[in-house]
Amino acid sequence: MKLKPFQKEFERAVEDPRFDIAAISGPRSLGKTFILGRLLARAMTPGDPLFQPGKTVILGAASIEQSRLTYQFTREILEPLGGYRFVDTSTRLGITHISTNTKLRGISSKSTTSFGIVGTSLLCLDEPGALDLLGGQRLWDSLSGALGKVGSPLKVVLAGTLGPNATAPGHWWFDLVETGSTATTFVMKFQGDLKTWDKWSTIRKANPLVSVDPKFRAKLLQERDLARDDSRMAAWYKTFRLNSPCADESEVLLTTEDWLGMLKREVPDSAGLPFLCGVDLGGGRAWSAAVSVDKAGVIRALAVCPGVPSIEIQEQNDHVPKHSYQRLVDAGLLRAAEGLQVPPPQMLWDFIRETWGKPASVISDRFDMKKWQDAVRGACPIEERVWQWSTAADDIRDLRAGFKDGPLVVSPESREMIAGSLAKALVENDRSGNFRLIKRDPSNNSCRDDVAVSMVLAAGGFARANTIPEKKELACIVV
């Protein structure tokens, strides 16, 4: 197969000793799997610049089945050369160059296979956005720790779309692609503009192989025409044909498009304005979180986490990048309940008062309501929000509308905390067209959606308050 210019450029970046990470992100049918298969074959071919005799080459993906697609490309290139032994079973993939004992093996993103990467010269990871959230983060943490060590030959190559999991800031693959190239990381991205998603010029730019495949061009146009009349098809098309994540509303709380649009709006000076709070009290390992929204629509967040285990261990248990929680502590947005496994409501209330002052109203579900009432002691009204399908759908609609069209805007200091929580928040639809937040992980492990829940409650209360007629403003929960 004759390489296109962008494929040649990417291979040159993989060979470049300055880069220990090379990533290419683009729509489906960009030839990403072929590129990985070719790179793996080069790393197994004596005399090639990528070949290191006696080292191990690793092929990673969400599953052995996914890895097999890339493996087949590599095998087709190497098998005619002779001198190789191949293993291809339901549970194992491998290639050995017999005379040099250079090996290729396949792994998945499961925790049992993501550690112990020793003596590896090249690791190719196919479709990072398809890895399960926990295993994918764990695998990336393992790779990040192995890169850059003195004497380590490891180079990591990643290729894939941003969907279906890496659809928002806070996911390691999304953040890597959006950050772009650095001194040690090379990133090549093909992506269509969501504002002109159905224009051929946009589609063609995101899919460079249309110039060599008329059938592919016809397929993209046919799918585009269907997407214009079907919102679900449109979400799929934008995510996988343009590499611009636009997940269906039943899957994510906020689309990347609406989040990025909010970031472009100016944050007004709202110091001293009345505000209300949405509160989500945690039980077990969960955090207790509060999100405020003032009359100007400015959103701020804070939280209290368990003091046992330590912040460092919680980061490890939740499979988030190292120092993620510590940065929130240092910024004054997160406090730990020292010596306690469950944060007391009083500690969250004191945190709110010390940071923001007294809210005009607090909106909370009924969990631990008696303890919350004891903490607030009548300082402000408490609205008990019954978390049902219909009321949850109303609050989520209010949040989405406030982000899309204004006036809701997140204060700069709270954006990292909120973005991280949004990456964990999952929305489920029922058959009646209502929806609500659900846990990605029912055990509450690795699921920091507590801040997102609080923000939904606050946004719903803000919208209801602002629909009250002007003459009733003095009785409003936020004015």
C-alpha positions, -999 to 999 in steps of 0.1 A, spaced: 0 0 0 14 34 -10 16 57 19 -1 91 18 19 122 29 3 123 64 12 87 70 48 92 60 50 122 83 36 102 112 61 74 106 89 99 106 77 112 140 77 77 154 114 73 142 123 107 157 143 102 189 129 134 204 95 119 208 86 91 232 49 94 224 34 96 189 -4 99 186 -27 101 156 -64 108 162 -89 110 134 -122 95 122 -128 59 114 -114 47 80 -84 69 83 -61 39 80 -50 41 116 -50 3 122 -29 -2 90 -4 24 102 0 5 136 2 -28 118 30 -15 95 49 1 125 48 -32 144 60 -51 113 89 -27 110 98 -31 146 100 -69 140 121 -66 108 159 -68 111 176 -38 95 147 -14 101 154 17 122 126 6 146 140 -29 150 158 -36 184 169 -73 185 158 -92 216 133 -66 227 96 -70 231 70 -52 209 35 -48 224 2 -44 207 -25 -31 230 -63 -26 226 -95 -29 245 -97 -67 238 -78 -95 220 -105 -93 193 -97 -56 187 -60 -63 187 -64 -91 161 -74 -65 135 -40 -48 137 -22 -82 142 -35 -94 109 -19 -65 91 14 -72 108 12 -109 100 4 -103 64 36 -82 60 59 -105 79 47 -140 70 61 -140 34 95 -130 47 100 -163 67 118 -168 99 89 -160 122 67 -181 145 31 -169 150 6 -175 178 -31 -166 172 -56 -182 196 -87 -169 213 -67 -157 243 -32 -150 229 -15 -131 201 22 -133 194 50 -133 169 86 -143 174 115 -136 151 133 -169 157 169 -160 150 170 -129 173 142 -138 198 125 -105 192 89 -109 202 55 -92 197 27 -99 222 -8 -86 225 -24 -72 257 -57 -57 267 -65 -28 291 -73 -51 320 -53 -44 351 -37 -78 352 -21 -72 318 -12 -35 320 18 -37 343 52 -52 341 61 -36 307 98 -43 308 123 -46 280 98 -32 255 110 -11 226 76 -2 211 40 -3 223 12 4 199 -22 11 214 -52 8 190 -84 29 197 -76 43 232 -111 59 232 -126 24 232 -107 12 263 -128 8 294 -125 38 317 -108 21 346 -85 -3 327 -76 24 302 -66 50 328 -46 23 347 -28 13 315 -20 49 306 -7 55 342 15 24 338 29 36 304 34 72 317 55 58 346 76 37 322 84 65 297 115 87 301 134 64 324 172 64 319 182 36 295 145 27 287 140 21 249 102 24 252 83 44 227 44 46 227 23 50 196 -14 56 199 -40 57 171 -78 62 173 -108 83 174 -119 102 206 -151 83 209 -168 65 225 -153 72 259 -129 101 254 -155 127 247 -147 154 272 -118 170 291 -107 149 320 -102 117 300 -65 111 294 -68 104 257 -89 135 250 -65 157 270 -35 142 252 -50 150 217 -63 184 227 -29 195 242 -12 187 209 25 183 202 51 191 229 88 186 232 85 149 238 50 142 223 40 143 187 2 146 180 -14 145 146 -52 153 146 -78 151 119 -111 167 130 -142 183 115 -158 216 127 -191 209 144 -205 242 131 -201 230 95 -203 193 101 -224 185 70 -204 206 45 -183 185 21 -152 207 27 -153 199 64 -159 162 58 -131 160 32 -106 178 55 -113 153 83 -111 123 60 -80 126 37 -84 91 22 -116 102 3 -92 114 -25 -81 78 -32 -113 59 -27 -145 70 -46 -166 43 -28 -156 58 6 -165 92 -6 -200 80 -17 -204 62 17 -196 94 37 -221 115 16 -248 88 20 -243 87 58 -242 125 59 -276 128 42 -291 103 67 -276 122 96 -292 154 85 -326 139 92 -318 118 123 -303 134 154 -289 101 167 -272 94 134 -259 129 134 -243 123 168 -227 91 156 -215 108 124 -199 138 142 -182 115 167 -168 88 143 -167 104 109 -155 138 120 -137 128 152 -156 156 170 -173 139 200 -210 147 201 -225 119 221 -262 113 223 -279 131 252 -287 97 267 -249 91 273 -233 123 284 -244 152 307 -228 179 285 -214 177 250 -178 188 244 -192 214 220 -213 231 247 -184 229 272 -160 245 248 -186 271 238 -190 281 275 -153 285 278 -154 313 252 -179 334 271 -166 361 294 -170 354 332 -188 385 347 -176 401 379 -203 388 403 -186 394 436 -212 400 463 -242 388 443 -266 364 460 -262 328 452 -278 294 457 -261 260 462 -267 225 449 -254 200 474 -247 162 471 -238 146 504 -216 115 500 -217 82 517 -191 54 517 -161 65 496 -181 93 479 -173 130 482 -196 156 496 -198 183 470 -213 218 466 -218 239 435 -229 275 437 -245 296 410 -250 334 416 -275 357 399 -251 364 371 -249 326 363 -213 321 375 -207 286 387 -182 276 414 -175 243 430 -159 228 461 -159 194 478 -150 175 510 -135 140 505 -128 112 530 -96 116 550 -91 78 550 -74 67 529 -49 95 520 -53 118 490 -25 100 472 -41 66 477 -75 80 466 -59 91 434 -46 56 428 -79 40 437 -98 63 414 -73 58 386 -69 95 379 -36 112 369 -12 117 398 -16 149 418 -51 155 403 -68 157 438 -38 173 454 -40 202 430 -76 207 441 -65 207 477 -37 232 470 -62 254 452 -85 255 482 -113 237 464 -110 203 482 -107 194 518 -101 161 534 -120 149 565 -89 140 585 -92 105 601 -127 99 587 -140 76 560 -172 96 555 -171 135 553 -195 150 579 -222 174 566 -210 200 591 -176 202 574 -192 209 540 -214 236 554 -185 253 571 -165 251 539 -194 268 520 -197 296 545 -160 302 547 -155 302 510 -186 319 496 -206 332 525 -242 324 533 -263 311 504 -298 323 497 -309 287 494 -296 252 494 -310 224 471 -302 189 481 -317 154 477 -330 136 508 -299 116 516 -288 123 552 -312 153 553 -315 153 591 -278 157 595 -277 184 568 -305 203 585 -286 201 618 -255 215 601 -273 244 584 -294 252 616 -319 273 597 -293 297 583 -310 295 549 -339 276 533 -333 240 522 -351 227 492 -355 189 493 -352 178 457 -368 144 451 -345 128 425 -371 112 402 -369 107 364 -391 137 356 -375 162 380 -340 150 371 -348 155 334 -360 190 341 -328 199 360 -305 183 333 -324 202 305 -319 235 325 -282 227 329 -277 220 292 -297 250 281 -277 273 305 -244 260 291 -254 261 254 -271 295 253 -260 312 286 -259 326 311 -242 297 329 -204 300 329 -179 282 351 -154 303 370 -118 296 359 -106 282 393 -134 256 393 -130 243 357 -106 215 364 -128 200 392 -160 203 371 -145 190 339 -131 160 358 -165 152 372 -183 157 339 -160 131 324 -175 106 349 -211 116 347 -234 93 327 -270 100 317 -296 73 311 -329 76 293 -362 59 300 -389 50 275 -409 82 283 -382 106 272 -370 114 307 -334 110 318 -313 111 350 -277 107 361 -266 72 369 -233 58 383 -208 44 358 -196 23 387 -225 12 411 -199 5 438 -190 42 437 -153 34 430 -136 56 404 -167 77 399 -163 113 409 -196 125 395 -205 141 429 -197 176 417 -217 171 385 -247 160 405 -245 192 426 -242 213 395 -274 197 380 -293 206 412 -279 241 412 -287 247 376 -322 235 380 -327 258 410 -312 287 392 -336 282 362 -367 279 385 -357 310 404 -353 330 372 -387 321 360 -404 337 390 -421 370 381 -402 402 390 -426 413 417 -419 380 436 -382 384 435 -378 391 473 -393 356 479 -371 340 454 -344 315 464 -318 335 446 -320 372 440 
